[in-house]
Amino acid sequence: MMSGLVWYRRDLRTIDCAPLALACKNNDRVDACFLVSAGQWRRHGLGPNHVEYMRRSLASLADQLAELNIQLHVKLVDTYLDAPKAIHELARDLACTNVHWGREHEVDEVARDKAVRNLLSESGLQVHEHDDQVVVPPGSVRTGSDTGYKVFTPYRKAWLPAARDHVAGSMHERPEPMRQPPPPPAELPEVIPEFEGFVPMDAWPVGEVEASKTMKRFVRERGSDYGRDRDIPSVHGTSRLGAALAVGALSPRTCVAMGWRHAERHPEAAEGLNVWISELAWRDFYKNVVHEFPHVCRNRAFKPETEQVAWRDDEASFKAWCEGRTGYPIVDSAMRCLVATGWMHNRLRMVTSQFLSKHLLIDWRRGEAFFARHLIDMDFASNNGGWQWSSSTGTDAAPYFRVFNPTTQGRRFDPDGAFIRSWIPELSDLPAREIHEPSKMTGGLWNPSTYPQPIVDQSAGRTRAIKAFADTRNAGE
Ligand SMILES: Cc1cc2nc3c(=O)[nH]c(=O)nc-3n(C[C@H](O)[C@H](O)[C@H](O)COP(=O)(O)OP(=O)(O)OC[C@H]3O[C@@H](n4cnc5c(N)ncnc54)[C@H](O)[C@@H]3O)c2cc1C
């Protein structure tokens, strides 16, 4: 009798899940498992919002697997060092002959998998690894000179035909129920110790059924307007599927397939949906960066020369940024939204990250860590890639002297101040023409003492950042 074990990680689903599909196809009996690695997550700087979302997604996965008569075994370990023993013991206790999992691409995960693979192979178990986190497997599209892509636009050009092939050829149906007895209820932790204190989560689709409904609704109802609405934080114009994609409750191939199918049937929606699919290509791009340039996983800048930037040590400004008290309304509203909800709009992630790394000249790694602790959709590759893009240490093709002006960004993307007003009660009565620069108001009834003065002059901050980057470049010449 062939008996398989599916080791779930960031692929918490049954639909289009290669490890599950192939384990079910090739075995008479299948079990599934997940390792809660709280010590490792702590070392990786994950916060309670993302971990709680993962825990809830796991509960939903256990129900889905039970419909297929498959038991989900959840084991508590500390760090990845404990993974080989835990998986080996479970496989032995369940008399498994083979183990399936979906590849992860960050260095610690790659090292963990190598150690597990070695131990299982030594014990005579077969290991099957699948590429399931992305549309196009990292490393499979490369430049003409056989190097990893460093810039998004040419990557995307190579990605598109490869994505068509993968969507057409690599997707997997949800398996039929196994012919094995229904499992007992899964034993899941009620809460994961040290990750208590999360934000309310009702707004987020948990589990693959809800994520799939949200995706279909988005594609049908908002996909056509995505190109127009995706930059306006006060409008619900994006899919908000990041968290589901981050834990793998939704397959990115399914998203792309659904987007293309809908665009074919509704050509008027094609433009918006193609922009959305490009964003999913960004997600693949950053996973590819992690695979091709693993030094980014070790807290290093993608562009090594930018390691020399003289970041400022300014605790008070960092605290003001974290707490939404910089005196720049678009920055402060975004930071308050992040802390209260665990989510921030993409445009605002760009504005706030540039503000910290450029205007305040504070090391991007501090901002990256703060986002990692708060984001419900935390994903190492996208978070690191986004931060390095903003701080000109990463893959951005634009030069370091492109610095977003936070006031102009606010006027452009929140023209009537609706988003700012919803997060900064101190400014809620201000008219649109004054809300972006309350420090410039003279007279009137408004009392400036209720909202901070700007902690940095935007023009002086910009000049200081450009000089710091130029000094680094000159020193390297
Ligand atoms: C500083 C910074 C930090 C970021 N941190 C994360 C993070 O931890 N996790 C994360 O998933 N995204 C991150 N992003 C990318 C992006 O902001 C979010 O993916 C997006 O805001 C999520 O909202 P949504 O699900 O409505 O996305 P949509 O606009 O509907 O896009 C669909 C999906 O495409 C992917 N995507 C969209 N934009 C990007 C992008 N620029 N880079 C990579 N993938 C993208 C996401 O999986 C997203 O859910 C970050 C961006 C910046 C600038």
The ligand as a Gaussian input file, in Angstrom:
#p B3LYP/6-31G(d) Opt

LIG

0 1
 C        6.971000      48.994000       1.036000
 C        6.045000      47.936000       0.483000
 C        5.797000      46.787000       1.222000
 C        4.959000      45.782000       0.705000
 N        4.739000      44.640000       1.452000
 C        3.983000      43.637000       0.923000
 C        3.777000      42.427000       1.649000
 O        4.305000      42.211000       2.753000
 N        2.963000      41.484000       1.091000
 C        2.369000      41.658000      -0.143000
 O        1.640000      40.763000      -0.602000
 N        2.571000      42.783000      -0.849000
 C        3.341000      43.777000      -0.360000
 N        3.518000      44.935000      -1.082000
 C        2.914000      45.031000      -2.424000
 C        1.491000      45.628000      -2.469000
 O        1.470000      46.838000      -1.770000
 C        0.415000      44.692000      -1.916000
 O        0.535000      43.424000      -2.530000
 C       -0.984000      45.207000      -2.196000
 O       -1.153000      46.484000      -1.652000
 C       -2.011000      44.263000      -1.593000
 O       -3.302000      44.744000      -1.832000
 P       -4.308000      43.900000      -2.724000
 O       -4.314000      42.499000      -2.235000
 O       -5.598000      44.620000      -2.765000
 O       -3.579000      43.922000      -4.139000
 P       -4.069000      44.034000      -5.646000
 O       -3.758000      45.398000      -6.113000
 O       -5.444000      43.540000      -5.852000
 O       -3.042000      43.051000      -6.396000
 C       -3.280000      41.642000      -6.459000
 C       -2.125000      40.887000      -5.834000
 O       -0.932000      41.103000      -6.578000
 C        0.186000      41.131000      -5.692000
 N        0.796000      42.463000      -5.752000
 C        0.178000      43.635000      -6.013000
 N        1.082000      44.649000      -6.046000
 C        2.270000      44.100000      -5.771000
 C        3.593000      44.620000      -5.654000
 N        3.873000      45.913000      -5.851000
 N        4.586000      43.772000      -5.325000
 C        4.357000      42.450000      -5.141000
 N        3.131000      41.901000      -5.258000
 C        2.103000      42.705000      -5.571000
 C       -0.346000      40.839000      -4.300000
 O       -0.257000      39.466000      -4.053000
 C       -1.781000      41.319000      -4.416000
 O       -2.648000      40.743000      -3.475000
 C        4.353000      45.948000      -0.577000
 C        4.608000      47.132000      -1.293000
 C        5.445000      48.104000      -0.780000
 C        5.693000      49.353000      -1.583000

